[in-house]
């Protein structure tokens, strides 16, 4: 075991890691930050997306020891300073961009990365960017609406059910 230290959600955090410990496991088991989900173990679903040094990565593809010293943001770090939902999180709630919620942390993290790079994406841009994230519940329509709304663009309201 080796001590690994990273800045996670703005705070220095240290936990043990074996050489084979994946970042997602280090976050979930070492730091008890369970918002980052393990969905497929094959890097296909995107449920484990976090930001490392400002860039989105699938946390199931990186070894914790290799990221010693990195700056990591997880879904827990996406809230506002007062604890209220961040803009992307709020848009997902407002536009029903979630159902079971399993994919939601990865979707929010990917959407935030897209909006950082492209503050006013087209619907096609959003759909293309989220290709690496799988949702088995929503059909993506409301997820796309949520991302568009988070970008400040006009979006038709979601019909009441």
N, C-alpha and C positions, 0 to 999 in steps of 0.2 A: 504494500500500500504506500502511496505517496500523497502528501498533502498538496491539494490543488487550491489555488486562490484565484478568484475572479471577482470583478465588480458586477454584481447581479442586481438589476433594478436600482442602480445608484449606490449600492452598499457593498463594501468589501465582504466577501463570504469565502470561507475555507471549509473544505471537507475532504475526506480521504477518497482516493480513487485507485483502482487497480489499472494496469496498463490497458486492459480491454474495456474499461468502463466507458460507456457512451455518454455523451453530454446529457441526453434526455434522462438517463438513469441517475447521473450525478445530481441533476436538478431535482428530480422526483424523490429519490431515496436519500441522497446526501443532504439536500437542503430542505426537503419536504415542500417543495414548490410543485404541487401536483396539477396545476392548471395546464401544463404542457402534457399532451396526451401521447401515448404509444398506441398507434393504430394498426400498423401492418408489419413492422420490423423489416421492411424491404425498401424503404425510402420512396414508396409510391403514393401514400395517402395524404401527406402534408399535415397531419394532426399534430406533429411535433415541431412545427416551424417556430423558431425564435430568431432574434436578431443578435448577431455576433459582430462587434465592432461596426455596428450600423447596417449590416447587410443581413438579409434573411437567409437562414440555412435550415435544413432539416436536421434536428438535433439527434436523430438516430444515425446520422452519417459521420459524426465527428467524435473523436475520443476526447474525454475531459482533460487528460494530461497534456494533450497537444494544444489546448486552449488556455493553459495556465497564464494568468495575467490579462485575459481578454475582458472586454466589456460586453455583458450579455443582458438583453432585455427579454423578459418572458411576458406572457399574458398578464401576470400579476402586476407588472410594471406599466401597463397601458392605461391604468386609471389616472384621473386627475389627482393633483396633490391633496385635495380635500376628500379623496376616496370615492368621488362620484365617477361614473363611467366616462371614459375618454370618448372623443368624437366618433371614432369608428365603432367602438362598443355600443354607444348609444344608438347609432344608425342601425346596427344589426338588431337591436331590440325594437326600435321604432318601425322598421320595415320588415319585421319577422324573417330575418335572415338566418334563422336557426330553428331547428325542431328538437331533435334529441340533444343537441349541443356538443356532441363528441368532436365534430370537426371544427367547431366554432373557434377555439383558441388559435389553431393554425390558420384558419381563414382570416381572422382579425389581424394576425401578425403579417400575413401575406398582403392583405389589403393596405395596411399601414405602410408597408414597404413600397407598394405601388404608388400610393399617394405622395410619399416622400419624393419619389423620382418623377412622377407625372401627376401634378396636383389636379389636373382637369382631364382625366382619361375619358375616352369614348367608351361606350358599352362594349364594343369589340375589344378594346384594350383591356378592360376588366376581365372579360371572359378568357382572353388569351393568357393574361398574367396568372389567373387562378387555375390554369390547366393542371398544375401540380398538386392541387388540393381536391380530395374526393369527398363529396357529401352524398350519402345514400338516402337522405330524407327530403330535401327541399326542392330538388330539380334546378337549383341555382338561380332561378328567376329573382327571388327576393334577396338573395345574397348580392347579386349584381345591382339591384335597386339600392341596397344598403350602402354599397361602396360608392355609387354615384351620389347618393345623398350626403355621405361623409365628405365628398369632395366639394360640397356646396352647390352642386348642380340641381336644377329643378327635376324632381322625380314625382311621378303620379303617385298619389297616396295608395296604400294597400287597402283593398276592399275588406270591410268587416265580414267575418265569417259567421 
